[in-house]
Amino acid sequence: MKARVINYRGGKRTQKVNQFILEPEKSKTKEEAAKLLGKKAEWTTPGGKKLTGEITRVHGNSGAVVARFEKGLPGQSLGTEIEIL
């Protein structure tokens, strides 16, 4: 399943650089997003390296999820496609 990297997860004055908000293409409700918990998310760099993370929780009521990566993704990943395995 494909998803889009929306933004870093953060608060008013903080930013979690290893956690990202993802918008899966087939998930439109909170219940559909809850089915994705525990799955792996994989982003491929332009050079071909694969960075993997895990979907940890639901974000909001519109089907978005939060994925945690070990070291985080680069800023150029924002707005790009990511694969949910």
DONUPA-176045 format. One line per field, with one value per residue: residue in three letters; x, y, z of N, C-alpha, C in turn. Coordinates in Angstrom, 2 decimals, always signed. Each point is the difference from the previous one (the first is absolute). Example, Ala and Ser with C-alpha at 12.3 -4.5 7.8 and 13.67 -1.06 7.14 Angstrom:
<nodes>
res (ALA,SER) .
n_px (+13.19,-0.35) .
n_py (-5.69,+1.05) .
n_pz (+7.80,-0.72) .
ca_px (-0.89,+0.82) .
ca_py (+1.19,+1.19) .
ca_pz (+0.00,+0.06) .
c_px (+0.90,-0.77) .
c_py (+1.20,+1.09) .
c_pz (+0.00,+0.73) .
</nodes>
This chain:
<nodes>
res (MET,LYS,ALA,ARG,VAL,ILE,ASN,TYR,ARG,GLY,GLY,LYS,ARG,THR,GLN,LYS,VAL,ASN,GLN,PHE,ILE,LEU,GLU,PRO,GLU,LYS,SER,LYS,THR,LYS,GLU,GLU,ALA,ALA,LYS,LEU,LEU,GLY,LYS,LYS,ALA,GLU,TRP,THR,THR,PRO,GLY,GLY,LYS,LYS,LEU,THR,GLY,GLU,ILE,THR,ARG,VAL,HIS,GLY,ASN,SER,GLY,ALA,VAL,VAL,ALA,ARG,PHE,GLU,LYS,GLY,LEU,PRO,GLY,GLN,SER,LEU,GLY,THR,GLU,ILE,GLU,ILE,LEU) .
n_px (+0.85,-0.39,+0.86,-0.37,+1.26,-0.74,+0.46,+0.87,+0.08,-0.80,+0.42,-0.41,+0.87,-0.46,+0.98,-0.73,+1.32,-0.33,-1.00,-0.74,-0.77,-0.67,-0.31,-0.49,+0.16,-0.06,+0.62,-1.31,-0.02,-0.30,-1.13,-0.02,+0.35,-0.89,-0.46,+0.60,-0.43,+1.29,-0.51,+0.82,+0.72,+0.12,+1.00,-0.01,+1.28,+0.29,+0.90,-1.19,+0.46,-0.31,-0.84,+0.00,-1.30,-0.66,-1.20,-0.04,-0.64,-1.28,-0.10,-0.83,-1.05,+0.94,+0.47,+0.56,+1.26,+0.59,+1.11,+0.64,+1.02,+0.98,+0.42,-1.15,-0.75,+0.62,+0.22,+0.82,-0.26,-0.14,-1.24,+0.88,+0.09,-0.72,+0.64,-1.25,+0.80) .
n_py (-1.17,+0.99,+0.88,+1.16,+0.44,+0.31,-0.38,+0.69,-0.87,+0.88,+0.81,+0.87,-0.50,-1.20,-0.80,-1.08,+0.04,-0.94,+0.87,-0.68,+0.95,-1.14,+0.18,-1.16,-0.53,-1.14,+0.75,+0.03,-1.04,+0.33,-0.66,+0.54,+1.14,-0.38,-0.43,+1.17,+0.05,+0.23,+0.53,-0.46,+1.11,+0.07,+0.87,+0.20,+0.14,+1.19,-0.31,-0.37,+0.71,-1.05,+0.90,-0.80,+0.03,+0.31,-0.37,+1.07,+0.99,+0.24,+0.82,+0.44,+0.56,+0.47,-0.95,+1.05,-0.38,-0.41,+0.23,-0.91,+0.78,-0.89,+0.46,-0.25,+0.82,+0.20,+1.28,-0.52,-0.77,+1.21,-0.50,-0.93,-1.01,-0.81,-1.15,-0.41,-0.79) .
n_pz (+0.00,-0.74,+0.42,+0.51,+0.02,+1.06,+1.19,+0.71,+1.02,+0.53,+0.94,+0.87,+0.85,-0.28,-0.39,-0.21,-0.12,+0.88,+0.15,-0.89,-0.49,-0.19,-1.28,+0.48,-1.22,+0.67,+0.86,+0.25,+0.85,+1.24,-0.27,-1.23,+0.57,+0.92,-1.17,-0.20,+1.26,+0.21,-1.11,-0.93,+0.09,-1.32,+0.19,-1.31,+0.27,-0.51,+0.91,+0.49,+1.02,+0.76,+0.48,+1.08,+0.23,+1.09,-0.41,+0.79,-0.64,+0.28,-1.03,+0.91,-0.62,-0.79,+0.77,+0.55,-0.17,+1.13,-0.69,+0.71,-0.33,-0.15,-1.15,-0.55,-0.70,-1.15,+0.05,-0.92,+1.04,+0.51,-0.07,+0.31,-0.87,+0.76,+0.17,+0.21,+0.70) .
ca_px (-0.85,+0.75,-0.37,+0.74,+0.58,-0.61,+0.80,+0.53,-0.92,+0.53,-0.91,+0.07,+1.39,+0.90,-0.11,+0.57,+0.61,-0.05,-1.40,-0.60,-1.42,-0.20,-1.39,-0.19,-0.95,-1.28,-0.50,-0.72,-0.57,+0.85,-0.09,+0.82,+1.39,+0.37,+0.38,+1.38,+0.93,+0.97,+0.57,+1.24,-0.02,+1.32,+0.25,+1.19,+0.72,+0.29,+1.14,-0.40,+0.05,-1.33,-0.10,-1.24,-0.55,-1.19,-1.17,-0.19,-1.30,-0.87,+0.12,-1.23,-1.18,-0.11,+0.73,+1.45,+0.70,+1.35,+1.02,+1.25,+1.20,+1.09,+0.78,-0.77,+0.13,+0.46,-1.06,-0.44,-1.03,-1.32,-0.79,+0.29,-0.70,+0.61,-0.67,-0.39,+0.12) .
ca_py (+1.17,+1.25,+1.09,+1.21,+0.60,+1.32,+0.93,-0.51,+0.10,+0.97,+0.85,+1.43,+0.45,-1.13,-0.79,-1.34,-0.21,-1.39,-0.39,+0.66,-0.21,-0.57,-0.02,-1.15,+0.33,-0.70,+0.19,+1.27,+0.14,-0.42,-1.45,-0.58,+0.28,-0.86,-1.30,+0.07,+0.06,-1.08,-0.31,+0.68,+1.03,+0.00,+1.12,-0.23,+1.24,+0.12,-0.86,-1.40,-0.54,-0.13,+0.33,-0.60,+0.42,-0.74,+0.82,-0.16,+0.45,+0.76,+1.44,+0.69,-0.77,-0.08,-1.13,+0.15,-0.81,+0.45,-1.04,+0.30,-0.51,-0.07,+1.24,+1.03,+0.16,+1.34,+0.95,-0.15,-1.04,+0.60,+0.10,-1.10,-1.27,-0.98,-1.28,-0.70,-1.43) .
ca_pz (+0.00,-0.07,+0.91,-0.25,+1.20,+0.15,+0.80,+1.25,+1.13,+0.94,+0.74,-0.28,+0.01,-0.14,-1.21,+0.15,-1.32,-0.41,-0.13,-1.14,-0.25,-1.32,-0.46,-0.90,-1.06,+0.16,+1.36,+0.11,+1.33,+1.12,+0.13,-1.06,+0.34,+1.12,-0.54,-0.48,+1.12,+0.07,-1.30,-0.33,-1.04,-0.63,-0.91,-0.81,-0.33,-1.44,-0.29,+0.06,+1.36,+0.60,+1.41,+0.49,+1.27,+0.41,+0.28,+1.44,+0.49,-0.90,+0.18,-0.37,-0.38,-1.46,-0.54,+0.02,+1.00,+0.38,-0.16,+0.70,-0.65,+0.98,-0.07,-0.66,-1.44,-0.34,-0.32,-1.38,-0.08,+0.19,-1.21,-0.92,+0.22,+0.90,-0.14,+1.23,-0.28) .
c_px (+0.90,-0.53,+0.84,+0.51,-0.52,+0.93,+0.66,-1.12,+0.61,-1.09,+0.18,+1.44,+1.02,-0.23,+0.69,+0.56,+0.03,-1.43,-0.65,-1.48,-0.14,-1.49,-0.15,-1.10,-1.36,-0.64,-0.64,-0.63,+0.98,+0.03,+0.85,+1.49,+0.48,+0.43,+1.46,+1.03,+0.90,+0.62,+1.25,-0.24,+1.42,+0.08,+1.30,+0.63,+0.20,+1.19,-0.30,+0.05,-1.40,+0.07,-1.34,-0.38,-1.24,-1.13,-0.39,-1.37,-0.76,+0.16,-1.28,-1.11,-0.12,+0.87,+1.51,+0.60,+1.36,+0.94,+1.28,+1.15,+1.14,+0.82,-0.76,+0.24,+0.53,-1.17,-0.51,-1.06,-1.41,-0.71,+0.23,-0.80,+0.81,-0.82,-0.31,-0.05,-0.99) .
c_py (+1.24,+1.00,+1.21,+0.55,+1.43,+0.97,-0.76,+0.04,+0.98,+0.79,+1.45,+0.48,-1.13,-0.70,-1.34,-0.41,-1.46,-0.52,+0.85,-0.32,-0.47,+0.01,-1.17,+0.30,-0.67,+0.19,+1.38,+0.22,-0.50,-1.53,-0.70,+0.19,-0.91,-1.39,-0.03,-0.01,-1.23,-0.37,+0.83,+1.02,+0.11,+1.15,-0.27,+1.34,+0.08,-0.87,-1.48,-0.63,-0.02,+0.28,-0.50,+0.54,-0.83,+0.97,-0.24,+0.43,+0.74,+1.49,+0.66,-0.94,-0.24,-1.09,+0.14,-0.84,+0.62,-1.19,+0.46,-0.70,+0.06,+1.29,+1.14,+0.02,+1.39,+0.90,-0.11,-1.08,+0.57,+0.15,-1.14,-1.25,-0.90,-1.27,-0.58,-1.49,-0.81) .
c_pz (+0.00,+1.02,-0.36,+1.32,+0.10,+0.71,+1.14,+1.04,+0.98,+0.68,-0.40,-0.11,-0.19,-1.33,+0.23,-1.35,-0.43,-0.13,-1.09,-0.08,-1.43,-0.33,-0.97,-1.01,+0.18,+1.37,+0.12,+1.37,+1.05,+0.13,-1.07,+0.30,+1.13,-0.47,-0.46,+1.12,+0.03,-1.33,-0.24,-1.11,-0.56,-1.01,-0.73,-0.35,-1.51,-0.42,+0.08,+1.37,+0.58,+1.49,+0.50,+1.36,+0.29,+0.31,+1.45,+0.49,-1.07,+0.31,-0.49,-0.41,-1.49,-0.62,-0.05,+1.12,+0.29,-0.14,+0.67,-0.72,+1.00,+0.01,-0.62,-1.49,-0.29,-0.36,-1.42,-0.15,+0.15,-1.33,-0.97,+0.37,+0.92,-0.13,+1.38,-0.31,+0.81) .
</nodes>
